[in-house]
Amino acid sequence: MSRLRVGIINVTGYAGVELARLLHHHPEVQLASVTGRSAAGQKLADVFPHLVGIDLTVTAELDEVDLAFSAMPHKASIEVILPLIERGIRVVDISADFRLKDASEYPRWYEFVHPAPELLQEAVYGLPEFHRSEIATASLVANPGCYPTGALLALAPVVKEELVYPDIVIDSKSGVSGAGRTLSLPTHYVEASDNVRAYAVEGHRHLPEIIQELKTLTPSLSPLVTFLPHLVPTARGILSSCYAQPKQGKLAKGREELKGLYRDYYKDEPFIGIVDEPPETKHTWGSNLCLIYPTIDPRTGRIIVISCLDNLVKGAAGQAIQNMNIMFGFPEAAGLEALPVYP
Ligand SMILES: NC(=O)c1ccc[n+]([C@@H]2O[C@H](COP(=O)([O-])OP(=O)(O)OC[C@H]3O[C@@H](n4cnc5c(N)ncnc54)[C@H](OP(=O)(O)O)[C@@H]3O)[C@@H](O)[C@H]2O)c1
């Protein structure tokens, strides 16, 4: 049987180039076309020497494909996706351009007016653990943000089962690749190394996405979420520590009951690991895993859930491939079986 022809738009960013690395060994697909503004006309393996086995030339326009991944920056992604949708090509968009259902959120968080609000209803939020059956039939999948993936997976069991009050704190730390490959002062080596800093303290653009998706679990919920991201001096990885107070009378049996709930909730999920010790970002590097450690602080009774993932894999390219696998009926873990890199 012929392989699915797939293309990557903007292979010159970190998410795009990670897609190329992972798709190269995918048993069901052929990486047929890659685009990139600054590298058009060059061999992909000349631009990125670690992709030595891939014989493809980077082009300015996408060739004919069955599925396109867009790894464009937000706002620019819509412009390349709309013509593809018109031609009936299925798309997984790694940018934020189709994640939010409410078009009025775009000017506020992304500083542009959404030109295709009708498509926001059609697009499926591509978190398989939340929306697997809708993803299977979707034409347009909006791959989640890296921070929301870790936070939502950490919080889903207790929010879905209505075990916590809606006052939730998410404290996240991200490696510098989360900020993309475009040069900027905060990601300059001298600024980012030996340093940790909080940013977007009064509101990060991933917040509306987190709230939107928590509400899909419990529509009556009015979540009061504080989300605080930090930049830490590592290339990859996101660690999120989430805090919530259990509702009166819930989880009376404590930590073991909470752990049992998480194990049961995620028992059929191929990429979620419920772990017995707090996970570390290096436990997930290069893999599509999200590791989760749920516990209860015995002094305050507060629930603490720590999750970690690789922002470029489960937080971007790996999750996009997981979505493609679901859309085309491939085994969900196809091309994503690699264990994390250590040390
Ligand atoms: N990094 C992550 O961890 C992560 C995780 C989840 C989602 N995402 C999303 O994935 C998308 C790509 O992110 P990234 O981190 O891979 O970005 P990136 O590394 O910063 O990629 C940016 C690249 O996009 C190209 N570019 C910038 N503006 C453009 C425009 N107007 N038209 C065409 N190309 C343009 C530039 O490439 P040229 O130099 O070749 O022009 C630039 O190098 C973003 O929407 C981001 O939000 C990223």
The ligand as an SDF file (V2000), in Angstrom:
LIG
                    3D

 48 52  0  0  0  0  0  0  0  0999 V2000
    8.7040   25.8410   20.2260 N   0  0  0  0  0  0  0  0  0  0  0  0
    7.7800   25.1290   20.8800 C   0  0  0  0  0  0  0  0  0  0  0  0
    8.0710   24.4960   21.8870 O   0  0  0  0  0  0  0  0  0  0  0  0
    6.3570   25.1030   20.3750 C   0  0  0  0  0  0  0  0  0  0  0  0
    5.4690   24.2540   21.0280 C   0  0  0  0  0  0  0  0  0  0  0  0
    4.1350   24.2300   20.5930 C   0  0  0  0  0  0  0  0  0  0  0  0
    3.7380   25.0340   19.5530 C   0  0  0  0  0  0  0  0  0  0  0  0
    4.6120   25.8650   18.9490 N   0  0  0  0  0  0  0  0  0  0  0  0
    4.1340   26.6850   17.8440 C   0  0  0  0  0  0  0  0  0  0  0  0
    4.7030   26.1880   16.6390 O   0  0  0  0  0  0  0  0  0  0  0  0
    4.8980   27.2610   15.7140 C   0  0  0  0  0  0  0  0  0  0  0  0
    6.3520   27.2800   15.3380 C   0  0  0  0  0  0  0  0  0  0  0  0
    7.0760   27.4830   16.5270 O   0  0  0  0  0  0  0  0  0  0  0  0
    8.6210   27.3100   16.6020 P   0  0  0  0  0  0  0  0  0  0  0  0
    9.0010   27.3690   18.0390 O   0  0  0  0  0  0  0  0  0  0  0  0
    9.0330   26.1670   15.7860 O   0  0  0  0  0  0  0  0  0  0  0  0
    8.9880   28.6610   15.9320 O   0  0  0  0  0  0  0  0  0  0  0  0
   10.3480   29.1990   15.5320 P   0  0  0  0  0  0  0  0  0  0  0  0
   11.4000   28.1880   15.7910 O   0  0  0  0  0  0  0  0  0  0  0  0
   10.4810   30.5290   16.1660 O   0  0  0  0  0  0  0  0  0  0  0  0
   10.0980   29.3860   13.9870 O   0  0  0  0  0  0  0  0  0  0  0  0
   10.0600   30.5890   13.5350 C   0  0  0  0  0  0  0  0  0  0  0  0
   10.5090   30.5030   12.1010 C   0  0  0  0  0  0  0  0  0  0  0  0
    9.3710   30.8070   11.3640 O   0  0  0  0  0  0  0  0  0  0  0  0
    9.7520   31.5110   10.2150 C   0  0  0  0  0  0  0  0  0  0  0  0
    8.8640   32.6590   10.1200 N   0  0  0  0  0  0  0  0  0  0  0  0
    8.7040   33.6450   11.0010 C   0  0  0  0  0  0  0  0  0  0  0  0
    7.7550   34.4870   10.5760 N   0  0  0  0  0  0  0  0  0  0  0  0
    7.3090   34.0300    9.4050 C   0  0  0  0  0  0  0  0  0  0  0  0
    6.3480   34.4660    8.4800 C   0  0  0  0  0  0  0  0  0  0  0  0
    5.6290   35.5660    8.6940 N   0  0  0  0  0  0  0  0  0  0  0  0
    6.1530   33.7530    7.3770 N   0  0  0  0  0  0  0  0  0  0  0  0
    6.8890   32.6440    7.1510 C   0  0  0  0  0  0  0  0  0  0  0  0
    7.8100   32.1770    8.0120 N   0  0  0  0  0  0  0  0  0  0  0  0
    8.0270   32.8700    9.1180 C   0  0  0  0  0  0  0  0  0  0  0  0
   11.1850   31.8710   10.3530 C   0  0  0  0  0  0  0  0  0  0  0  0
   11.8670   31.0050    9.5260 O   0  0  0  0  0  0  0  0  0  0  0  0
   12.6920   31.5480    8.3080 P   0  0  0  0  0  0  0  0  0  0  0  0
   13.9090   32.1170    8.9360 O   0  0  0  0  0  0  0  0  0  0  0  0
   12.9640   30.3320    7.5010 O   0  0  0  0  0  0  0  0  0  0  0  0
   11.8660   32.5550    7.6170 O   0  0  0  0  0  0  0  0  0  0  0  0
   11.5420   31.5240   11.7740 C   0  0  0  0  0  0  0  0  0  0  0  0
   12.8130   30.9310   11.8980 O   0  0  0  0  0  0  0  0  0  0  0  0
    4.4700   28.5370   16.4370 C   0  0  0  0  0  0  0  0  0  0  0  0
    3.1770   28.8690   16.0510 O   0  0  0  0  0  0  0  0  0  0  0  0
    4.5350   28.1360   17.8980 C   0  0  0  0  0  0  0  0  0  0  0  0
    3.6540   28.8690   18.6970 O   0  0  0  0  0  0  0  0  0  0  0  0
    5.9320   25.9010   19.3270 C   0  0  0  0  0  0  0  0  0  0  0  0
  1  2  1  0
  2  3  2  0
  2  4  1  0
  4  5  1  0
  4 48  2  0
  5  6  2  0
  6  7  1  0
  7  8  2  0
  8  9  1  0
  8 48  1  0
  9 10  1  0
  9 46  1  0
 10 11  1  0
 11 12  1  0
 11 44  1  0
 12 13  1  0
 13 14  1  0
 14 15  2  0
 14 16  1  0
 14 17  1  0
 17 18  1  0
 18 19  2  0
 18 20  1  0
 18 21  1  0
 21 22  1  0
 22 23  1  0
 23 24  1  0
 23 42  1  0
 24 25  1  0
 25 26  1  0
 25 36  1  0
 26 27  1  0
 26 35  1  0
 27 28  2  0
 28 29  1  0
 29 30  1  0
 29 35  2  0
 30 31  1  0
 30 32  2  0
 32 33  1  0
 33 34  2  0
 34 35  1  0
 36 37  1  0
 36 42  1  0
 37 38  1  0
 38 39  2  0
 38 40  1  0
 38 41  1  0
 42 43  1  0
 44 45  1  0
 44 46  1  0
 46 47  1  0
M  CHG  2   8   1  16  -1
M  END
$$$$
